[in-house]
Amino acid sequence: MVGVARLRRTTPDARVNISRARRVAPAGFTLLELMITLSVLAILASLGVPAMQEMLERNRLKGAAQALAEDLQWVRGEAIRRNRDLHLIFDAGSPWCYGISEASTCNCHLTDPDDAQACTLSFNNTKVLKHLDAANYAGVSATATFDQGVTGFERRRGTTMRMGSGPAGSKRHGNGSVTFSNAHGGQLRVILSMTGRVRVCSPDQSVPGFRTCA
């Protein structure tokens, strides 16, 4: 419906005249304009969904790598603080997981701290489960180079311990790396040196913000 506005105009001799009626166009969108707008929004949404999905997967990849790096640094400091050798056991299976324990063997898939095979640490005489698994980082896979999947930190200096089943002179240090990957080809590597230094890098520069692995 078209509205009509009438304007009142006062002349110098105080007489009031009615001006010509002025048509006022109705506000809003026509059906055609609305359909065009919705079509444009649909196209933009279809272009944005893959990019959003890739960003979420990249964030999960970063989260997995940073979680391991932070836990390795924490274990090193905790070994020195407790004056006890501590281990990080990494299972690169599907799904992957890792756990922290004084023992060099534990099952990081177990979630009951009272299970003798679970990865636990004692805090105030209470066993606390210390593990992380792939369920927290959907779509992220992992491979590890630690000898038999185990690394550990020496209590006095915080360096990596010699690991393995051979004679003491032939045992390898606990240094190594874990490489995390996602379906879009993104890769991040967590590297642990013999001295206990931890760093995160991108082997092929597939993840922005991280240096290339040397």
URMO-V736639 format. One record per residue. N is the residue number from 1. RES is the residue in one letter. OMEGA is omega in whole degrees, -180 to 180 (none if undefined). BURIAL is + if it has 24 or more other ideal C-beta (glycine too) atoms within 12 Angstrom, else -. Layout:
# URMO-V736639
n=N res=RES omega=OMEGA burial=BURIAL
n=N res=RES omega=OMEGA burial=BURIAL
This chain:
# URMO-V736639
n=1 res=M omega=-179 burial=-
n=2 res=V omega=180 burial=-
n=3 res=G omega=180 burial=-
n=4 res=V omega=179 burial=-
n=5 res=A omega=178 burial=-
n=6 res=R omega=-178 burial=-
n=7 res=L omega=178 burial=-
n=8 res=R omega=180 burial=-
n=9 res=R omega=-179 burial=-
n=10 res=T omega=179 burial=-
n=11 res=T omega=-180 burial=-
n=12 res=P omega=-179 burial=-
n=13 res=D omega=174 burial=-
n=14 res=A omega=176 burial=-
n=15 res=R omega=-179 burial=-
n=16 res=V omega=176 burial=-
n=17 res=N omega=176 burial=-
n=18 res=I omega=-179 burial=-
n=19 res=S omega=-179 burial=-
n=20 res=R omega=180 burial=-
n=21 res=A omega=179 burial=-
n=22 res=R omega=-179 burial=-
n=23 res=R omega=178 burial=-
n=24 res=V omega=-178 burial=-
n=25 res=A omega=179 burial=-
n=26 res=P omega=179 burial=-
n=27 res=A omega=177 burial=-
n=28 res=G omega=-179 burial=-
n=29 res=F omega=170 burial=-
n=30 res=T omega=-180 burial=-
n=31 res=L omega=180 burial=-
n=32 res=L omega=179 burial=-
n=33 res=E omega=180 burial=-
n=34 res=L omega=180 burial=-
n=35 res=M omega=178 burial=-
n=36 res=I omega=179 burial=-
n=37 res=T omega=180 burial=-
n=38 res=L omega=179 burial=-
n=39 res=S omega=179 burial=-
n=40 res=V omega=179 burial=-
n=41 res=L omega=179 burial=-
n=42 res=A omega=179 burial=-
n=43 res=I omega=180 burial=-
n=44 res=L omega=180 burial=-
n=45 res=A omega=-180 burial=-
n=46 res=S omega=178 burial=-
n=47 res=L omega=-175 burial=-
n=48 res=G omega=-177 burial=-
n=49 res=V omega=178 burial=-
n=50 res=P omega=180 burial=-
n=51 res=A omega=178 burial=-
n=52 res=M omega=179 burial=-
n=53 res=Q omega=180 burial=-
n=54 res=E omega=179 burial=-
n=55 res=M omega=179 burial=-
n=56 res=L omega=179 burial=-
n=57 res=E omega=178 burial=+
n=58 res=R omega=178 burial=+
n=59 res=N omega=177 burial=+
n=60 res=R omega=177 burial=+
n=61 res=L omega=177 burial=+
n=62 res=K omega=-178 burial=+
n=63 res=G omega=180 burial=+
n=64 res=A omega=-179 burial=+
n=65 res=A omega=-178 burial=+
n=66 res=Q omega=178 burial=+
n=67 res=A omega=179 burial=+
n=68 res=L omega=-180 burial=+
n=69 res=A omega=-180 burial=+
n=70 res=E omega=180 burial=-
n=71 res=D omega=176 burial=+
n=72 res=L omega=179 burial=+
n=73 res=Q omega=179 burial=+
n=74 res=W omega=180 burial=+
n=75 res=V omega=179 burial=+
n=76 res=R omega=179 burial=+
n=77 res=G omega=-179 burial=-
n=78 res=E omega=178 burial=+
n=79 res=A omega=178 burial=+
n=80 res=I omega=-178 burial=-
n=81 res=R omega=-179 burial=-
n=82 res=R omega=-172 burial=-
n=83 res=N omega=179 burial=-
n=84 res=R omega=175 burial=-
n=85 res=D omega=179 burial=+
n=86 res=L omega=-177 burial=+
n=87 res=H omega=169 burial=+
n=88 res=L omega=-177 burial=+
n=89 res=I omega=-176 burial=+
n=90 res=F omega=175 burial=+
n=91 res=D omega=-176 burial=+
n=92 res=A omega=179 burial=+
n=93 res=G omega=179 burial=-
n=94 res=S omega=5 burial=-
n=95 res=P omega=178 burial=-
n=96 res=W omega=176 burial=+
n=97 res=C omega=171 burial=+
n=98 res=Y omega=-180 burial=+
n=99 res=G omega=-178 burial=+
n=100 res=I omega=-176 burial=+
n=101 res=S omega=171 burial=+
n=102 res=E omega=178 burial=+
n=103 res=A omega=-179 burial=+
n=104 res=S omega=176 burial=+
n=105 res=T omega=172 burial=-
n=106 res=C omega=-178 burial=+
n=107 res=N omega=-176 burial=+
n=108 res=C omega=177 burial=+
n=109 res=H omega=-179 burial=+
n=110 res=L omega=-177 burial=+
n=111 res=T omega=178 burial=-
n=112 res=D omega=-177 burial=-
n=113 res=P omega=180 burial=-
n=114 res=D omega=177 burial=-
n=115 res=D omega=-176 burial=-
n=116 res=A omega=-178 burial=-
n=117 res=Q omega=-178 burial=-
n=118 res=A omega=179 burial=+
n=119 res=C omega=-176 burial=+
n=120 res=T omega=170 burial=+
n=121 res=L omega=-179 burial=+
n=122 res=S omega=175 burial=-
n=123 res=F omega=-178 burial=-
n=124 res=N omega=178 burial=-
n=125 res=N omega=177 burial=-
n=126 res=T omega=178 burial=-
n=127 res=K omega=180 burial=-
n=128 res=V omega=180 burial=-
n=129 res=L omega=179 burial=+
n=130 res=K omega=179 burial=+
n=131 res=H omega=176 burial=+
n=132 res=L omega=-179 burial=+
n=133 res=D omega=-173 burial=+
n=134 res=A omega=-179 burial=+
n=135 res=A omega=179 burial=-
n=136 res=N omega=-174 burial=-
n=137 res=Y omega=-177 burial=+
n=138 res=A omega=177 burial=-
n=139 res=G omega=-179 burial=+
n=140 res=V omega=177 burial=+
n=141 res=S omega=-175 burial=+
n=142 res=A omega=170 burial=+
n=143 res=T omega=-176 burial=+
n=144 res=A omega=178 burial=+
n=145 res=T omega=178 burial=+
n=146 res=F omega=180 burial=+
n=147 res=D omega=-178 burial=+
n=148 res=Q omega=176 burial=-
n=149 res=G omega=-175 burial=+
n=150 res=V omega=169 burial=+
n=151 res=T omega=-179 burial=+
n=152 res=G omega=-178 burial=+
n=153 res=F omega=-180 burial=+
n=154 res=E omega=-169 burial=+
n=155 res=R omega=-172 burial=-
n=156 res=R omega=-175 burial=-
n=157 res=R omega=-179 burial=-
n=158 res=G omega=176 burial=+
n=159 res=T omega=179 burial=+
n=160 res=T omega=-179 burial=+
n=161 res=M omega=172 burial=+
n=162 res=R omega=-177 burial=+
n=163 res=M omega=177 burial=+
n=164 res=G omega=-174 burial=-
n=165 res=S omega=-178 burial=-
n=166 res=G omega=176 burial=-
n=167 res=P omega=-175 burial=-
n=168 res=A omega=-178 burial=-
n=169 res=G omega=-177 burial=-
n=170 res=S omega=-179 burial=-
n=171 res=K omega=178 burial=-
n=172 res=R omega=173 burial=+
n=173 res=H omega=-178 burial=+
n=174 res=G omega=179 burial=+
n=175 res=N omega=-179 burial=+
n=176 res=G omega=-177 burial=+
n=177 res=S omega=173 burial=+
n=178 res=V omega=180 burial=+
n=179 res=T omega=178 burial=+
n=180 res=F omega=-179 burial=+
n=181 res=S omega=173 burial=+
n=182 res=N omega=-174 burial=+
n=183 res=A omega=-179 burial=-
n=184 res=H omega=178 burial=-
n=185 res=G omega=178 burial=-
n=186 res=G omega=179 burial=+
n=187 res=Q omega=172 burial=+
n=188 res=L omega=-178 burial=+
n=189 res=R omega=175 burial=+
n=190 res=V omega=-175 burial=+
n=191 res=I omega=177 burial=+
n=192 res=L omega=-179 burial=+
n=193 res=S omega=179 burial=-
n=194 res=M omega=-179 burial=-
n=195 res=T omega=180 burial=-
n=196 res=G omega=179 burial=+
n=197 res=R omega=-179 burial=-
n=198 res=V omega=175 burial=+
n=199 res=R omega=179 burial=+
n=200 res=V omega=-180 burial=+
n=201 res=C omega=179 burial=+
n=202 res=S omega=-175 burial=+
n=203 res=P omega=-176 burial=+
n=204 res=D omega=-179 burial=-
n=205 res=Q omega=-179 burial=-
n=206 res=S omega=179 burial=+
n=207 res=V omega=-179 burial=+
n=208 res=P omega=176 burial=-
n=209 res=G omega=-180 burial=-
n=210 res=F omega=179 burial=+
n=211 res=R omega=175 burial=-
n=212 res=T omega=178 burial=-
n=213 res=C omega=-180 burial=-
n=214 res=A omega=none burial=-
